Amino acid sequence: MTIAKDDKELIEKLAWLEKFWKRHPQFRLRKNSKAYKNLIITIKQEIKE
């Protein structure tokens, strides 16, 4: 999966998620969870658009 270097909005969202998970590890998504899969699908769709 590649992200365009100029896609600041998406990079900021991912950076925010990373910070959020560091502060709230109970919300960290397991790789096989439905929420994780939905997040990945959403990110891939945003990259395509």
PDB file with one MODEL, atoms N, CA, C and O in Angstrom:
MODEL        1
ATOM      1  N   MET A   1       0.841  -1.186   0.000  1.00  0.00           N
ATOM      2  CA  MET A   1       0.000   0.000   0.000  1.00  0.00           C
ATOM      3  C   MET A   1       0.879   1.240   0.000  1.00  0.00           C
ATOM      4  O   MET A   1       1.748   1.395   0.858  1.00  0.00           O
ATOM      5  N   THR A   2       0.651   2.120  -0.961  1.00  0.00           N
ATOM      6  CA  THR A   2       1.451   3.338  -1.022  1.00  0.00           C
ATOM      7  C   THR A   2       0.558   4.557  -0.833  1.00  0.00           C
ATOM      8  O   THR A   2      -0.595   4.568  -1.264  1.00  0.00           O
ATOM      9  N   ILE A   3       1.089   5.558  -0.202  1.00  0.00           N
ATOM     10  CA  ILE A   3       0.379   6.813   0.022  1.00  0.00           C
ATOM     11  C   ILE A   3       1.167   7.915  -0.677  1.00  0.00           C
ATOM     12  O   ILE A   3       2.386   8.011  -0.536  1.00  0.00           O
ATOM     13  N   ALA A   4       0.456   8.735  -1.424  1.00  0.00           N
ATOM     14  CA  ALA A   4       1.120   9.853  -2.091  1.00  0.00           C
ATOM     15  C   ALA A   4       1.722  10.779  -1.042  1.00  0.00           C
ATOM     16  O   ALA A   4       1.071  11.113  -0.052  1.00  0.00           O
ATOM     17  N   LYS A   5       2.961  11.190  -1.261  1.00  0.00           N
ATOM     18  CA  LYS A   5       3.651  12.037  -0.281  1.00  0.00           C
ATOM     19  C   LYS A   5       2.958  13.384  -0.090  1.00  0.00           C
ATOM     20  O   LYS A   5       3.090  14.012   0.961  1.00  0.00           O
ATOM     21  N   ASP A   6       2.219  13.827  -1.108  1.00  0.00           N
ATOM     22  CA  ASP A   6       1.560  15.131  -1.000  1.00  0.00           C
ATOM     23  C   ASP A   6       0.162  15.037  -0.383  1.00  0.00           C
ATOM     24  O   ASP A   6      -0.527  16.050  -0.267  1.00  0.00           O
ATOM     25  N   ASP A   7      -0.265  13.833   0.013  1.00  0.00           N
ATOM     26  CA  ASP A   7      -1.591  13.674   0.619  1.00  0.00           C
ATOM     27  C   ASP A   7      -1.490  13.971   2.117  1.00  0.00           C
ATOM     28  O   ASP A   7      -1.522  13.064   2.949  1.00  0.00           O
ATOM     29  N   LYS A   8      -1.367  15.266   2.442  1.00  0.00           N
ATOM     30  CA  LYS A   8      -1.153  15.691   3.832  1.00  0.00           C
ATOM     31  C   LYS A   8      -2.314  15.288   4.732  1.00  0.00           C
ATOM     32  O   LYS A   8      -2.100  14.875   5.871  1.00  0.00           O
ATOM     33  N   GLU A   9      -3.553  15.407   4.224  1.00  0.00           N
ATOM     34  CA  GLU A   9      -4.731  15.112   5.046  1.00  0.00           C
ATOM     35  C   GLU A   9      -4.711  13.669   5.540  1.00  0.00           C
ATOM     36  O   GLU A   9      -4.934  13.409   6.723  1.00  0.00           O
ATOM     37  N   LEU A  10      -4.445  12.732   4.633  1.00  0.00           N
ATOM     38  CA  LEU A  10      -4.426  11.317   5.004  1.00  0.00           C
ATOM     39  C   LEU A  10      -3.271  11.019   5.958  1.00  0.00           C
ATOM     40  O   LEU A  10      -3.431  10.274   6.925  1.00  0.00           O
ATOM     41  N   ILE A  11      -2.116  11.602   5.681  1.00  0.00           N
ATOM     42  CA  ILE A  11      -0.949  11.395   6.543  1.00  0.00           C
ATOM     43  C   ILE A  11      -1.236  11.936   7.944  1.00  0.00           C
ATOM     44  O   ILE A  11      -0.863  11.317   8.941  1.00  0.00           O
ATOM     45  N   GLU A  12      -1.901  13.095   8.018  1.00  0.00           N
ATOM     46  CA  GLU A  12      -2.262  13.675   9.319  1.00  0.00           C
ATOM     47  C   GLU A  12      -3.224  12.764  10.070  1.00  0.00           C
ATOM     48  O   GLU A  12      -3.086  12.584  11.280  1.00  0.00           O
ATOM     49  N   LYS A  13      -4.203  12.183   9.362  1.00  0.00           N
ATOM     50  CA  LYS A  13      -5.160  11.262   9.992  1.00  0.00           C
ATOM     51  C   LYS A  13      -4.441  10.048  10.568  1.00  0.00           C
ATOM     52  O   LYS A  13      -4.719   9.630  11.691  1.00  0.00           O
ATOM     53  N   LEU A  14      -3.527   9.493   9.803  1.00  0.00           N
ATOM     54  CA  LEU A  14      -2.784   8.318  10.263  1.00  0.00           C
ATOM     55  C   LEU A  14      -1.907   8.672  11.461  1.00  0.00           C
ATOM     56  O   LEU A  14      -1.795   7.886  12.402  1.00  0.00           O
ATOM     57  N   ALA A  15      -1.291   9.844  11.429  1.00  0.00           N
ATOM     58  CA  ALA A  15      -0.450  10.292  12.541  1.00  0.00           C
ATOM     59  C   ALA A  15      -1.301  10.489  13.793  1.00  0.00           C
ATOM     60  O   ALA A  15      -0.885  10.135  14.897  1.00  0.00           O
ATOM     61  N   TRP A  16      -2.488  11.053  13.614  1.00  0.00           N
ATOM     62  CA  TRP A  16      -3.406  11.257  14.736  1.00  0.00           C
ATOM     63  C   TRP A  16      -3.801   9.907  15.337  1.00  0.00           C
ATOM     64  O   TRP A  16      -3.802   9.747  16.557  1.00  0.00           O
ATOM     65  N   LEU A  17      -4.134   8.940  14.487  1.00  0.00           N
ATOM     66  CA  LEU A  17      -4.503   7.597  14.955  1.00  0.00           C
ATOM     67  C   LEU A  17      -3.375   6.976  15.774  1.00  0.00           C
ATOM     68  O   LEU A  17      -3.615   6.369  16.817  1.00  0.00           O
ATOM     69  N   GLU A  18      -2.167   7.130  15.300  1.00  0.00           N
ATOM     70  CA  GLU A  18      -1.006   6.574  15.994  1.00  0.00           C
ATOM     71  C   GLU A  18      -0.887   7.175  17.399  1.00  0.00           C
ATOM     72  O   GLU A  18      -0.679   6.455  18.375  1.00  0.00           O
ATOM     73  N   LYS A  19      -1.021   8.504  17.488  1.00  0.00           N
ATOM     74  CA  LYS A  19      -0.956   9.184  18.789  1.00  0.00           C
ATOM     75  C   LYS A  19      -2.095   8.720  19.692  1.00  0.00           C
ATOM     76  O   LYS A  19      -1.901   8.467  20.881  1.00  0.00           O
ATOM     77  N   PHE A  20      -3.287   8.612  19.104  1.00  0.00           N
ATOM     78  CA  PHE A  20      -4.468   8.192  19.866  1.00  0.00           C
ATOM     79  C   PHE A  20      -4.255   6.801  20.465  1.00  0.00           C
ATOM     80  O   PHE A  20      -4.555   6.571  21.637  1.00  0.00           O
ATOM     81  N   TRP A  21      -3.736   5.876  19.652  1.00  0.00           N
ATOM     82  CA  TRP A  21      -3.520   4.510  20.126  1.00  0.00           C
ATOM     83  C   TRP A  21      -2.445   4.442  21.206  1.00  0.00           C
ATOM     84  O   TRP A  21      -2.512   3.600  22.101  1.00  0.00           O
ATOM     85  N   LYS A  22      -1.454   5.328  21.122  1.00  0.00           N
ATOM     86  CA  LYS A  22      -0.421   5.362  22.171  1.00  0.00           C
ATOM     87  C   LYS A  22      -1.034   5.775  23.501  1.00  0.00           C
ATOM     88  O   LYS A  22      -0.668   5.242  24.549  1.00  0.00           O
ATOM     89  N   ARG A  23      -1.965   6.723  23.462  1.00  0.00           N
ATOM     90  CA  ARG A  23      -2.615   7.198  24.683  1.00  0.00           C
ATOM     91  C   ARG A  23      -3.701   6.255  25.173  1.00  0.00           C
ATOM     92  O   ARG A  23      -3.950   6.159  26.374  1.00  0.00           O
ATOM     93  N   HIS A  24      -4.354   5.554  24.239  1.00  0.00           N
ATOM     94  CA  HIS A  24      -5.490   4.693  24.590  1.00  0.00           C
ATOM     95  C   HIS A  24      -5.297   3.292  24.009  1.00  0.00           C
ATOM     96  O   HIS A  24      -5.972   2.926  23.046  1.00  0.00           O
ATOM     97  N   PRO A  25      -4.382   2.505  24.584  1.00  0.00           N
ATOM     98  CA  PRO A  25      -4.089   1.184  24.002  1.00  0.00           C
ATOM     99  C   PRO A  25      -5.301   0.248  23.994  1.00  0.00           C
ATOM    100  O   PRO A  25      -5.324  -0.718  23.231  1.00  0.00           O
ATOM    101  N   GLN A  26      -6.308   0.518  24.831  1.00  0.00           N
ATOM    102  CA  GLN A  26      -7.482  -0.363  24.839  1.00  0.00           C
ATOM    103  C   GLN A  26      -8.274  -0.265  23.531  1.00  0.00           C
ATOM    104  O   GLN A  26      -9.077  -1.148  23.227  1.00  0.00           O
ATOM    105  N   PHE A  27      -8.054   0.798  22.760  1.00  0.00           N
ATOM    106  CA  PHE A  27      -8.758   0.950  21.479  1.00  0.00           C
ATOM    107  C   PHE A  27      -7.964   0.405  20.301  1.00  0.00           C
ATOM    108  O   PHE A  27      -8.440   0.416  19.166  1.00  0.00           O
ATOM    109  N   ARG A  28      -6.744  -0.076  20.575  1.00  0.00           N
ATOM    110  CA  ARG A  28      -5.920  -0.626  19.503  1.00  0.00           C
ATOM    111  C   ARG A  28      -6.682  -1.782  18.846  1.00  0.00           C
ATOM    112  O   ARG A  28      -7.256  -2.630  19.529  1.00  0.00           O
ATOM    113  N   LEU A  29      -6.677  -1.799  17.536  1.00  0.00           N
ATOM    114  CA  LEU A  29      -7.453  -2.801  16.808  1.00  0.00           C
ATOM    115  C   LEU A  29      -6.632  -4.064  16.559  1.00  0.00           C
ATOM    116  O   LEU A  29      -5.471  -4.006  16.156  1.00  0.00           O
ATOM    117  N   ARG A  30      -7.269  -5.200  16.811  1.00  0.00           N
ATOM    118  CA  ARG A  30      -6.618  -6.466  16.468  1.00  0.00           C
ATOM    119  C   ARG A  30      -6.711  -6.664  14.955  1.00  0.00           C
ATOM    120  O   ARG A  30      -7.705  -6.289  14.332  1.00  0.00           O
ATOM    121  N   LYS A  31      -5.678  -7.251  14.377  1.00  0.00           N
ATOM    122  CA  LYS A  31      -5.599  -7.370  12.914  1.00  0.00           C
ATOM    123  C   LYS A  31      -6.756  -8.175  12.318  1.00  0.00           C
ATOM    124  O   LYS A  31      -7.118  -7.970  11.159  1.00  0.00           O
ATOM    125  N   ASN A  32      -7.337  -9.086  13.095  1.00  0.00           N
ATOM    126  CA  ASN A  32      -8.419  -9.897  12.541  1.00  0.00           C
ATOM    127  C   ASN A  32      -9.793  -9.327  12.880  1.00  0.00           C
ATOM    128  O   ASN A  32     -10.810  -9.938  12.554  1.00  0.00           O
ATOM    129  N   SER A  33      -9.836  -8.157  13.533  1.00  0.00           N
ATOM    130  CA  SER A  33     -11.129  -7.593  13.922  1.00  0.00           C
ATOM    131  C   SER A  33     -11.808  -6.923  12.723  1.00  0.00           C
ATOM    132  O   SER A  33     -11.156  -6.492  11.771  1.00  0.00           O
ATOM    133  N   LYS A  34     -13.137  -6.853  12.804  1.00  0.00           N
ATOM    134  CA  LYS A  34     -13.924  -6.245  11.736  1.00  0.00           C
ATOM    135  C   LYS A  34     -13.588  -4.753  11.595  1.00  0.00           C
ATOM    136  O   LYS A  34     -13.501  -4.235  10.481  1.00  0.00           O
ATOM    137  N   ALA A  35     -13.403  -4.077  12.718  1.00  0.00           N
ATOM    138  CA  ALA A  35     -13.097  -2.641  12.691  1.00  0.00           C
ATOM    139  C   ALA A  35     -11.779  -2.379  11.963  1.00  0.00           C
ATOM    140  O   ALA A  35     -11.659  -1.416  11.207  1.00  0.00           O
ATOM    141  N   TYR A  36     -10.788  -3.253  12.201  1.00  0.00           N
ATOM    142  CA  TYR A  36      -9.488  -3.104  11.541  1.00  0.00           C
ATOM    143  C   TYR A  36      -9.648  -3.260  10.035  1.00  0.00           C
ATOM    144  O   TYR A  36      -9.125  -2.458   9.261  1.00  0.00           O
ATOM    145  N   LYS A  37     -10.376  -4.299   9.624  1.00  0.00           N
ATOM    146  CA  LYS A  37     -10.580  -4.527   8.186  1.00  0.00           C
ATOM    147  C   LYS A  37     -11.313  -3.354   7.543  1.00  0.00           C
ATOM    148  O   LYS A  37     -10.967  -2.934   6.439  1.00  0.00           O
ATOM    149  N   ASN A  38     -12.324  -2.826   8.230  1.00  0.00           N
ATOM    150  CA  ASN A  38     -13.071  -1.678   7.701  1.00  0.00           C
ATOM    151  C   ASN A  38     -12.172  -0.456   7.565  1.00  0.00           C
ATOM    152  O   ASN A  38     -12.274   0.292   6.592  1.00  0.00           O
ATOM    153  N   LEU A  39     -11.293  -0.257   8.543  1.00  0.00           N
ATOM    154  CA  LEU A  39     -10.372   0.877   8.493  1.00  0.00           C
ATOM    155  C   LEU A  39      -9.445   0.761   7.288  1.00  0.00           C
ATOM    156  O   LEU A  39      -9.231   1.738   6.571  1.00  0.00           O
ATOM    157  N   ILE A  40      -8.894  -0.430   7.065  1.00  0.00           N
ATOM    158  CA  ILE A  40      -7.989  -0.649   5.933  1.00  0.00           C
ATOM    159  C   ILE A  40      -8.721  -0.412   4.611  1.00  0.00           C
ATOM    160  O   ILE A  40      -8.177   0.213   3.700  1.00  0.00           O
ATOM    161  N   ILE A  41      -9.955  -0.912   4.508  1.00  0.00           N
ATOM    162  CA  ILE A  41     -10.748  -0.712   3.282  1.00  0.00           C
ATOM    163  C   ILE A  41     -10.970   0.785   3.044  1.00  0.00           C
ATOM    164  O   ILE A  41     -10.838   1.268   1.920  1.00  0.00           O
ATOM    165  N   THR A  42     -11.307   1.513   4.113  1.00  0.00           N
ATOM    166  CA  THR A  42     -11.539   2.959   4.001  1.00  0.00           C
ATOM    167  C   THR A  42     -10.282   3.682   3.534  1.00  0.00           C
ATOM    168  O   THR A  42     -10.339   4.545   2.658  1.00  0.00           O
ATOM    169  N   ILE A  43      -9.144   3.320   4.127  1.00  0.00           N
ATOM    170  CA  ILE A  43      -7.885   3.960   3.744  1.00  0.00           C
ATOM    171  C   ILE A  43      -7.562   3.678   2.280  1.00  0.00           C
ATOM    172  O   ILE A  43      -7.155   4.581   1.549  1.00  0.00           O
ATOM    173  N   LYS A  44      -7.741   2.430   1.851  1.00  0.00           N
ATOM    174  CA  LYS A  44      -7.449   2.082   0.453  1.00  0.00           C
ATOM    175  C   LYS A  44      -8.353   2.853  -0.506  1.00  0.00           C
ATOM    176  O   LYS A  44      -7.902   3.292  -1.564  1.00  0.00           O
ATOM    177  N   GLN A  45      -9.630   3.021  -0.142  1.00  0.00           N
ATOM    178  CA  GLN A  45     -10.562   3.769  -0.987  1.00  0.00           C
ATOM    179  C   GLN A  45     -10.144   5.233  -1.071  1.00  0.00           C
ATOM    180  O   GLN A  45     -10.208   5.835  -2.143  1.00  0.00           O
ATOM    181  N   GLU A  46      -9.716   5.813   0.055  1.00  0.00           N
ATOM    182  CA  GLU A  46      -9.281   7.218   0.050  1.00  0.00           C
ATOM    183  C   GLU A  46      -8.058   7.409  -0.827  1.00  0.00           C
ATOM    184  O   GLU A  46      -7.924   8.433  -1.498  1.00  0.00           O
ATOM    185  N   ILE A  47      -7.166   6.430  -0.827  1.00  0.00           N
ATOM    186  CA  ILE A  47      -5.948   6.533  -1.633  1.00  0.00           C
ATOM    187  C   ILE A  47      -6.295   6.482  -3.125  1.00  0.00           C
ATOM    188  O   ILE A  47      -5.692   7.197  -3.925  1.00  0.00           O
ATOM    189  N   LYS A  48      -7.263   5.639  -3.499  1.00  0.00           N
ATOM    190  CA  LYS A  48      -7.645   5.509  -4.911  1.00  0.00           C
ATOM    191  C   LYS A  48      -8.274   6.779  -5.448  1.00  0.00           C
ATOM    192  O   LYS A  48      -8.047   7.141  -6.602  1.00  0.00           O
ATOM    193  N   GLU A  49      -9.070   7.466  -4.622  1.00  0.00           N
ATOM    194  CA  GLU A  49      -9.799   8.660  -5.089  1.00  0.00           C
ATOM    195  C   GLU A  49      -8.883   9.828  -5.405  1.00  0.00           C
ATOM    196  O   GLU A  49      -9.355  10.892  -5.806  1.00  0.00           O
TER     197      GLU A  49
ENDMDL
END
